[in-house]
Amino acid sequence: MKVLVSLLAMAGLLLHGVPGCTHDPEDMVIVRLKDGRQLSLSEIAEDLKGVHMVFVGELHNSAAHHGQQLAVIRALTRAGASVAVGLEMFRHGSQKDLDQWVLGQLSEKDFERIYHDNWSYRWHLYRDIFVYARKHQLPMIGLNVSSDITGQVASQGFASLNPEQTGQLEGVTCQVDKAYMDFIRRAFSMHGHGGKDFLYFCEAQMVWDAAMAVNLMAFLSRHPEFTVVVLTGSGHAWKHGIPAQVSKRSDLSYRVILPEIPGRAEQGKVSLEDADYLWLTN
């Protein structure tokens, strides 16, 4: 159990990070990984608006990363795309609350309470994204599952879930192989970890990835005209995370934008197999 707590603590530190810089994201350089060319956000907007999903990774506590995410949403809106926003931060079961927020039927004070019921990170880090979506009537989609389920998988394994719990995971499978475990070690900088605790940790990550993929696909099956900008932790945004689960189940198109993260996602160390674009920090 101590090993599991250590794994989760390490993953939390690496995913959540610390508040980032406040450079204007539209002035920052993006590297196109297929050819190494450095581009601006406006230069890649045409590519992004032609796909079903755009995954924009984050460290949850990084103001800079959330600024980048909002910049992508704005750029696509300005480019004429029909934009929706997919959220790791909200459970799928909270969709009615998100709909009411976008329609202006909830005050910010009331919605902030709902937000904190879904997510533990400070409202002000995400507020500008939610306000922009409300102002421009952009659908917001809750993608996540109950933390009780993922927490149980992380501590006891996917096989421990009862029929009622698996009933909340329609379409979700969990078959962790060596390639996925190697990806988790790399994405979370967890070199050397192994054993049952690490396997359960990987299963929990895959449940997250698969559930969010299924919920994205369900939305797009009803609304194929949208480009969904998916806001999620960097580890889920890599092509080996949620996008791989989408590809297993459909032919929906996507692009992945990763923020540069020292020691994890750096220029020269990530390739087209990992992402399509790398957003440099300076």
C-alpha positions as CSV (number, residue, x, y, z in Angstrom):
1,M,0.0,0.0,0.0
2,K,2.9,2.4,0.8
3,V,4.2,1.8,-2.7
4,L,0.8,2.6,-4.2
5,V,0.6,5.9,-2.2
6,S,4.1,6.8,-3.4
7,L,3.1,6.1,-7.0
8,L,0.0,8.2,-6.8
9,A,1.8,11.0,-5.0
10,M,4.5,11.1,-7.7
11,A,1.9,11.1,-10.5
12,G,0.0,13.9,-8.8
13,L,3.1,16.0,-8.5
14,L,4.1,15.4,-12.1
15,L,0.6,15.9,-13.5
16,H,-0.3,18.9,-11.4
17,G,3.0,20.7,-11.4
18,V,3.2,24.3,-10.2
19,P,1.8,27.5,-11.6
20,G,3.5,28.4,-14.8
21,C,4.6,31.6,-16.4
22,T,2.1,34.1,-17.9
23,H,3.6,34.8,-21.3
24,D,1.0,35.5,-24.0
25,P,0.4,32.1,-25.5
26,E,-0.3,33.5,-28.9
27,D,3.3,34.9,-29.0
28,M,4.8,31.6,-28.1
29,V,6.4,29.2,-30.6
30,I,4.9,25.8,-31.5
31,V,7.0,23.1,-33.1
32,R,5.4,20.9,-35.7
33,L,6.9,17.5,-34.9
34,K,6.6,16.0,-38.4
35,D,9.2,18.4,-39.8
36,G,10.5,20.4,-36.8
37,R,9.2,23.7,-38.2
38,Q,8.4,26.4,-35.7
39,L,5.0,28.0,-36.2
40,S,2.6,30.3,-34.6
41,L,-0.8,29.3,-33.3
42,S,-2.5,31.2,-36.2
43,E,-0.4,29.2,-38.6
44,I,-1.6,25.8,-37.3
45,A,-5.3,26.8,-36.8
46,E,-6.2,25.7,-40.3
47,D,-4.9,22.2,-39.6
48,L,-6.6,22.0,-36.2
49,K,-10.0,23.0,-37.4
50,G,-10.0,20.2,-40.0
51,V,-10.1,17.4,-37.3
52,H,-12.7,16.0,-34.9
53,M,-10.5,16.4,-31.7
54,V,-7.7,18.6,-30.6
55,F,-6.0,17.3,-27.4
56,V,-4.2,20.1,-25.5
57,G,-2.3,18.8,-22.5
58,E,-1.8,20.5,-19.2
59,L,-0.2,20.5,-15.8
60,H,-3.3,21.2,-13.8
61,N,-1.8,24.0,-11.7
62,S,-0.1,25.7,-14.6
63,A,-1.7,29.1,-15.4
64,A,0.4,29.2,-18.6
65,H,-1.0,25.8,-19.9
66,H,-4.5,27.0,-19.3
67,G,-3.7,30.2,-21.2
68,Q,-2.5,28.0,-24.1
69,Q,-5.7,26.0,-24.0
70,L,-7.9,29.1,-24.1
71,A,-5.7,30.4,-27.0
72,V,-6.4,27.3,-29.0
73,I,-10.2,27.6,-28.4
74,R,-10.1,31.2,-29.4
75,A,-8.0,30.5,-32.6
76,L,-10.4,27.8,-33.7
77,T,-13.4,29.9,-33.0
78,R,-11.9,32.8,-35.0
79,A,-11.0,30.4,-37.8
80,G,-14.7,29.5,-38.2
81,A,-14.7,26.1,-36.6
82,S,-17.7,24.8,-34.6
83,V,-15.9,24.4,-31.3
84,A,-16.9,22.3,-28.2
85,V,-14.7,21.9,-25.1
86,G,-14.1,18.4,-23.6
87,L,-13.2,18.4,-19.9
88,E,-11.3,15.9,-17.8
89,M,-12.3,18.2,-15.0
90,F,-16.0,17.2,-15.0
91,R,-17.6,13.9,-14.6
92,H,-19.9,12.7,-17.4
93,G,-22.7,12.6,-14.9
94,S,-22.4,16.4,-14.4
95,Q,-23.4,17.2,-18.0
96,K,-26.6,18.9,-17.1
97,D,-24.7,21.3,-14.9
98,L,-22.3,22.2,-17.7
99,D,-25.3,22.7,-20.1
100,Q,-26.9,25.0,-17.6
101,W,-23.7,27.0,-17.2
102,V,-23.3,27.5,-21.0
103,L,-26.9,28.5,-21.3
104,G,-26.5,31.2,-18.6
105,Q,-28.9,29.4,-16.2
106,L,-26.4,29.3,-13.3
107,S,-24.7,32.1,-11.5
108,E,-20.9,31.9,-11.2
109,K,-21.1,31.4,-7.5
110,D,-23.5,28.4,-7.9
111,F,-21.4,27.0,-10.7
112,E,-18.2,27.3,-8.8
113,R,-19.6,25.0,-6.1
114,I,-20.4,22.4,-8.8
115,Y,-16.9,22.8,-10.2
116,H,-15.3,22.1,-6.9
117,D,-17.5,19.0,-6.5
118,N,-15.9,17.7,-9.7
119,W,-12.4,19.1,-9.4
120,S,-10.0,20.0,-6.7
121,Y,-7.9,22.7,-8.4
122,R,-8.5,26.4,-8.0
123,W,-11.4,27.8,-10.0
124,H,-9.4,30.9,-11.0
125,L,-7.0,28.7,-13.1
126,Y,-9.8,27.6,-15.3
127,R,-12.3,30.5,-15.0
128,D,-11.4,32.3,-18.2
129,I,-12.0,29.1,-20.3
130,F,-15.4,28.5,-18.7
131,V,-16.4,32.2,-19.1
132,Y,-15.3,32.2,-22.7
133,A,-17.3,29.1,-23.5
134,R,-20.4,30.6,-21.9
135,K,-20.0,33.9,-23.7
136,H,-19.7,32.2,-27.1
137,Q,-22.1,29.4,-26.4
138,L,-19.6,26.6,-26.9
139,P,-20.8,23.2,-25.6
140,M,-18.8,21.9,-22.7
141,I,-18.6,18.1,-22.3
142,G,-17.9,16.2,-19.0
143,L,-15.6,13.3,-19.9
144,N,-14.5,11.8,-16.6
145,V,-15.8,9.0,-14.4
146,S,-16.2,8.8,-10.6
147,S,-13.0,9.1,-8.7
148,D,-14.3,6.3,-6.5
149,I,-14.0,4.0,-9.4
150,T,-10.5,5.0,-10.6
151,G,-9.3,5.1,-7.0
152,Q,-10.5,1.6,-6.4
153,V,-8.8,0.4,-9.6
154,A,-5.6,2.1,-8.5
155,S,-5.6,0.3,-5.2
156,Q,-7.2,-3.0,-6.0
157,G,-7.2,-3.5,-9.8
158,F,-9.8,-3.4,-12.5
159,A,-11.0,-6.9,-11.6
160,S,-12.1,-5.7,-8.2
161,L,-15.0,-3.6,-9.7
162,N,-18.5,-4.9,-9.1
163,P,-21.2,-5.1,-11.8
164,E,-22.8,-1.8,-10.7
165,Q,-19.4,-0.1,-11.1
166,T,-18.6,-1.6,-14.5
167,G,-22.1,-0.7,-15.6
168,Q,-20.9,3.0,-15.3
169,L,-18.1,2.2,-17.7
170,E,-20.0,1.2,-20.8
171,G,-17.6,0.5,-23.7
172,V,-14.6,0.7,-21.4
173,T,-12.0,-2.2,-21.4
174,C,-8.8,-2.4,-19.5
175,Q,-6.1,-4.6,-21.0
176,V,-2.7,-3.2,-19.9
177,D,0.2,-4.5,-21.9
178,K,4.0,-3.9,-21.7
179,A,3.8,-1.1,-24.3
180,Y,1.2,0.8,-22.3
181,M,3.2,0.3,-19.0
182,D,6.3,1.6,-20.8
183,F,4.4,4.6,-21.9
184,I,3.2,5.3,-18.4
185,R,6.7,5.1,-17.0
186,R,7.8,7.6,-19.6
187,A,4.9,10.0,-19.5
188,F,4.9,10.1,-15.7
189,S,8.7,9.8,-15.3
190,M,8.2,6.7,-13.1
191,H,11.3,4.8,-14.2
192,G,12.0,1.6,-12.3
193,H,8.5,1.1,-11.0
194,G,6.9,-2.4,-11.3
195,G,4.9,-5.0,-9.5
196,K,1.2,-5.2,-8.7
197,D,0.9,-1.7,-7.4
198,F,2.3,-0.3,-10.6
199,L,0.0,-2.6,-12.7
200,Y,-3.0,-1.3,-10.8
201,F,-1.8,2.3,-11.3
202,C,-1.6,1.6,-15.1
203,E,-5.1,0.1,-15.1
204,A,-6.5,3.2,-13.4
205,Q,-4.8,5.4,-16.1
206,M,-6.3,3.2,-18.8
207,V,-9.8,3.4,-17.3
208,W,-9.5,7.2,-17.4
209,D,-8.2,7.1,-21.0
210,A,-10.8,4.7,-22.3
211,A,-13.8,6.3,-20.5
212,M,-12.9,9.8,-21.8
213,A,-12.4,8.3,-25.3
214,V,-15.9,6.7,-25.2
215,N,-17.5,9.9,-24.0
216,L,-15.8,11.9,-26.7
217,M,-17.0,9.5,-29.3
218,A,-20.5,9.5,-28.0
219,F,-20.7,13.3,-28.3
220,L,-19.2,13.3,-31.8
221,S,-21.6,10.6,-32.9
222,R,-24.5,13.0,-32.1
223,H,-22.6,16.2,-33.2
224,P,-20.1,15.3,-36.0
225,E,-19.9,19.0,-37.1
226,F,-17.8,20.0,-34.0
227,T,-14.1,20.1,-33.4
228,V,-13.7,19.2,-29.7
229,V,-10.8,20.9,-27.9
230,V,-10.0,18.3,-25.1
231,L,-8.5,19.7,-21.9
232,T,-6.7,17.0,-20.0
233,G,-3.6,16.2,-18.0
234,S,-0.5,15.9,-20.2
235,G,-0.2,12.2,-19.5
236,H,-3.7,11.5,-20.9
237,A,-3.2,13.8,-23.9
238,W,-0.2,11.9,-25.4
239,K,-1.1,9.9,-28.5
240,H,-0.6,6.7,-26.4
241,G,-3.3,7.9,-23.9
242,I,-6.8,9.0,-24.9
243,P,-6.1,9.3,-28.6
244,A,-5.0,5.6,-28.7
245,Q,-8.2,4.6,-27.1
246,V,-10.2,6.6,-29.7
247,S,-8.2,5.0,-32.5
248,K,-9.0,1.5,-31.2
249,R,-12.7,2.3,-31.5
250,S,-13.1,4.6,-34.4
251,D,-11.5,6.4,-37.3
252,L,-12.1,9.9,-35.9
253,S,-9.3,12.3,-36.6
254,Y,-7.3,14.2,-34.0
255,R,-4.3,16.3,-33.3
256,V,-2.2,16.4,-30.1
257,I,-0.6,19.5,-28.7
258,L,1.7,19.0,-25.7
259,P,3.2,21.7,-23.5
260,E,6.9,21.6,-23.1
261,I,7.6,20.0,-19.7
262,P,11.3,19.7,-18.7
263,G,12.3,16.1,-18.2
264,R,9.1,14.8,-19.8
265,A,8.1,16.5,-23.0
266,E,11.0,18.3,-24.5
267,Q,12.1,19.3,-27.9
268,G,14.2,16.5,-29.4
269,K,12.8,14.0,-27.0
270,V,9.2,13.7,-28.3
271,S,8.3,12.7,-31.8
272,L,5.3,12.4,-34.1
273,E,4.5,9.1,-32.4
274,D,3.9,11.0,-29.2
275,A,2.2,14.3,-30.4
276,D,1.7,16.5,-33.4
277,Y,2.8,19.8,-31.9
278,L,5.0,20.8,-29.0
279,W,4.3,24.3,-27.4
280,L,7.7,25.7,-26.3
281,T,7.9,27.6,-23.0
282,N,10.2,30.3,-24.3
